[in-house]
Amino acid sequence: MQPMTLNDGLVTANLSISLDGFVAGPNQSLQDPLGEGGERLHDWMFQQREANQAIVDQILAARAYIMGRNMFGPIRGDWPDDEWKGWWGDEPPYRGPVFVLTHHPRASVEMAGGTTFHFVTTGIDDALAQAKAAAGTGRVSIAGGASTVRQYLAAGHIDRIILSVSPITLGAGERPFDGLHDLRLKPVDVLANELATHITYERP
């Protein structure tokens, strides 16, 4: 695995993906936040964390994050209230600023452990500018979901992407690369074990 530099200013994405190209299963719900079968994509992180620690460290190296509204929660349309604060409980794992793309304004939400969710209604470029300002010389991670990563890839904003390929198929769900014509990435590193093959790509 390549040595990690925390203050390299990269824009990254880390995706757990199935053999048939899905990063989430179908029918997202409160019972299945990652869609039906989607949680199996992350078995490598929880069942063999030590063997995959280098990838976990890459994920946690970011100083600011961007995510789509569908990753933040199952609520669509106007926010009915301020009750929903994400899937992660009172102390989300991000421990830094998270910029949530949405069409509907909402006040920022401070959580335990240092995570603050900011809701951006002015598009992906403005969200990235805000995240970079918050990260300083540190990394910005495009956390997901599929549509958000696809938009940032199409705009040429992602410098490095790690695909953690689980040896399973989901059959349906959300694909990050649909509609991206002539996307070219350079493989620069591979780390493999029985639960996942982690392939690091960079823009050539």
C-alpha positions in Angstrom: 0.0 0.0 0.0 1.3 3.5 -0.8 2.5 5.5 2.2 -0.2 7.9 3.4 0.3 11.7 3.6 -2.4 13.4 5.6 -1.8 16.9 4.3 -1.7 16.2 0.5 -4.9 18.1 -0.3 -6.3 15.3 -2.4 -10.0 14.8 -3.2 -10.7 11.1 -2.7 -13.5 8.6 -2.7 -13.6 5.2 -1.1 -16.3 2.8 -2.3 -17.1 -0.7 -1.3 -18.5 -2.3 -4.5 -19.9 -5.7 -5.6 -18.5 -7.8 -8.4 -21.5 -6.6 -10.5 -20.7 -2.9 -9.8 -23.2 -1.9 -7.1 -22.3 0.2 -4.1 -25.7 -0.3 -2.5 -28.5 -2.8 -2.9 -32.1 -2.0 -4.0 -34.9 -0.7 -1.8 -33.2 1.5 0.8 -35.2 1.7 4.0 -34.8 2.2 7.7 -34.2 -1.5 8.1 -31.7 -1.6 5.2 -29.8 1.7 5.0 -27.6 0.4 2.2 -30.4 -1.4 0.4 -31.1 -5.1 0.5 -27.8 -7.0 0.9 -25.8 -3.8 0.8 -24.3 -4.2 4.3 -22.4 -7.3 3.1 -20.2 -5.0 1.0 -18.6 -3.8 4.2 -17.9 -7.1 5.8 -14.2 -6.6 5.2 -14.2 -3.5 7.5 -15.8 -5.2 10.4 -14.8 -8.9 10.1 -11.2 -8.4 9.1 -10.4 -4.9 10.2 -6.8 -5.6 11.1 -6.0 -7.1 7.7 -7.6 -4.1 6.0 -6.4 -1.4 8.4 -4.4 0.5 5.7 -7.7 1.1 3.8 -9.6 2.1 7.0 -6.8 4.6 7.7 -7.2 6.0 4.2 -11.0 6.5 4.8 -10.4 8.2 8.2 -7.6 10.4 6.8 -10.0 13.0 5.4 -10.4 16.3 7.1 -13.8 17.1 5.5 -16.5 15.0 3.7 -19.2 15.5 1.1 -22.2 13.2 0.8 -25.5 13.2 -1.0 -28.8 13.6 0.8 -29.7 9.9 0.1 -26.6 8.9 2.0 -27.5 11.1 4.9 -31.0 9.7 5.3 -34.1 8.2 3.7 -36.2 11.5 3.8 -37.1 13.1 0.5 -38.4 16.5 -0.3 -38.7 19.3 2.3 -37.3 18.5 5.7 -40.4 17.8 7.9 -38.5 18.7 11.0 -35.0 18.6 12.5 -35.4 15.2 14.1 -33.4 13.1 11.6 -29.6 13.4 12.1 -28.3 10.6 9.9 -27.9 6.9 10.2 -25.0 6.9 12.6 -26.5 7.7 16.0 -25.4 10.5 18.3 -21.7 10.1 17.5 -21.1 9.7 13.7 -17.7 8.4 12.6 -16.6 11.4 10.6 -15.3 13.6 13.4 -15.2 16.7 11.2 -17.3 18.8 8.9 -19.7 16.9 6.5 -21.3 18.8 3.6 -24.6 17.3 2.6 -25.9 18.0 -0.9 -29.6 18.9 -0.9 -32.2 21.1 -2.6 -33.8 22.0 0.7 -32.2 24.3 3.2 -31.6 23.2 6.8 -29.6 24.6 9.7 -26.2 22.9 10.4 -26.3 20.0 12.9 -23.6 19.5 15.5 -23.1 16.0 16.8 -21.0 14.4 19.5 -17.4 13.5 18.6 -16.7 16.5 16.4 -19.0 15.8 13.4 -21.1 18.8 12.1 -23.4 18.3 9.1 -23.8 21.3 6.9 -26.5 21.3 4.2 -25.5 22.8 0.8 -28.1 23.8 -1.7 -25.8 25.5 -4.2 -24.4 22.5 -6.0 -21.4 20.3 -6.1 -18.8 22.9 -6.9 -19.8 25.1 -4.0 -19.9 22.1 -1.6 -16.3 21.2 -2.7 -15.1 24.8 -2.2 -16.6 24.8 1.3 -15.1 21.4 2.1 -11.6 22.4 0.8 -11.7 25.5 2.9 -12.6 23.5 6.0 -10.0 20.8 5.2 -7.1 23.3 4.7 -4.2 21.2 3.4 -5.9 18.0 4.4 -8.0 15.6 2.3 -11.6 15.9 1.2 -13.5 12.7 0.9 -16.5 12.3 -1.4 -18.3 9.8 0.9 -21.1 8.8 -1.4 -23.6 7.7 -2.4 -23.3 6.5 -6.0 -24.9 9.6 -7.6 -22.7 12.0 -5.7 -19.5 10.1 -6.6 -20.6 9.9 -10.2 -21.2 13.7 -10.4 -17.8 14.5 -9.0 -16.1 12.0 -11.3 -17.9 13.5 -14.3 -16.7 16.9 -13.2 -13.1 15.7 -12.9 -12.9 16.6 -9.2 -11.7 13.3 -7.8 -8.0 12.7 -7.6 -7.9 9.3 -6.1 -10.5 6.5 -5.7 -10.2 3.3 -3.8 -12.6 0.5 -4.9 -13.0 -2.2 -2.3 -14.4 -5.1 -4.4 -16.3 -7.6 -2.4 -16.5 -11.1 -3.9 -20.3 -11.0 -4.0 -23.1 -9.9 -6.4 -26.1 -7.9 -5.5 -28.0 -8.1 -8.8 -29.5 -4.6 -8.5 -29.0 -1.3 -6.7 -26.9 1.8 -7.1 -24.0 1.9 -9.6 -21.4 4.8 -9.4 -20.1 4.5 -13.0 -23.3 4.4 -15.1 -23.3 7.1 -17.8 -19.6 8.0 -17.3 -18.3 7.7 -20.9 -14.6 7.4 -21.5 -13.6 7.7 -17.9 -9.9 6.8 -17.6 -8.2 6.0 -14.4 -4.7 4.6 -13.6 -4.3 1.7 -11.2 -1.5 2.5 -8.7 -2.0 0.0 -5.9 -3.7 -3.3 -4.9 -4.3 -4.9 -1.5 -6.2 -8.2 -1.5 -7.5 -10.6 1.1 -10.4 -13.1 1.2 -13.1 -10.5 1.9 -12.1 -7.7 -0.5 -9.7 -6.6 -3.2 -8.8 -2.9 -2.7 -7.7 -1.2 -5.9 -6.4 2.3 -5.8 -6.9 4.4 -8.9 -5.7 7.9 -9.7 -6.4 10.2 -12.6 -3.6 9.9 -15.2 
